[in-house]
Amino acid sequence: MKLFYKPGACSMAAHILLNEAGVDYQLEKVDTDAGTTENGASYATTNPRGYVPALEFENGEILTENVAVLQWLSEQLPGFASNDNGSSLVKFRQLELLSFLSSELHKAFNPYFSGKEFNADEKAANSKKLNATISQFEVLLAKGGLYLLGDSFSVADAYAFVILNWTNFIGVSLADWPETEAYVTRIQTRPAAQQTLKEEGLAA
Ligand SMILES: N[C@@H](CCC(=O)N[C@@H](CS)C(=O)NCC(=O)O)C(=O)O
């Protein structure tokens, strides 16, 4: 399979998971501004909406949208099963987390990467929304366990790490959210996260 990615973007979650699982895969870097890939191809044929991630399978089918890509990886990669034949809500707890991450936490960062100019009131509103959403995330960790679904690293953790790592790019400290700060460090020190950051040119 091939992952279409942009360094440091939300596609890095799938990249971390592929490295965690140790499976064979290919990477193709996308310039989302130009709408082309590193091979010079138009990216519109892969994802008409122009954003990453996209996962292309051997048969040519393409899967987009992070929630779908990450749920697919969780069910297909070794070590990330979240389906216990319906005996508990764990699969749906994971979907609940992925939905929160995609529609709330990820979105709260969007103004910071939009390239738009904001006035002081708008900046304050963006910051208030971001802080409130990180506070909601902190509550998810307060129930204990090393990761969002307990002590096992899940696909939701890969996505959460990538989003929270963006605080480094926008100059926001996580010091006010100690559980979240420790959680990000815990994931960052995992060998697969280190490898991925290097492969995306974000670490030496
Ligand atoms: N709804 C999409 C949104 C994905 C998305 O926001 N991708 C961003 C990177 S995190 C992107 O490619 N943006 C275009 C750009 O950066 O130019 C999903 O959940 O997969």
The ligand as an ORCA input file, in Angstrom:
! r2SCAN-3c Opt
* xyz 0 1
  N     -11.360     15.849      6.352
  C      -9.972     15.494      6.126
  C      -9.094     16.698      6.462
  C      -7.636     16.361      6.303
  C      -6.779     17.601      6.451
  O      -7.171     18.575      7.091
  N      -5.579     17.506      5.867
  C      -4.703     18.654      5.891
  C      -3.400     18.355      6.609
  S      -3.652     17.982      8.324
  C      -4.358     19.031      4.469
  O      -3.968     18.198      3.672
  N      -4.562     20.304      4.191
  C      -4.267     20.873      2.897
  C      -3.103     21.713      2.991
  O      -2.405     21.661      4.011
  O      -2.816     22.400      2.023
  C      -9.579     14.275      6.981
  O     -10.085     14.186      8.121
  O      -8.786     13.439      6.521
*
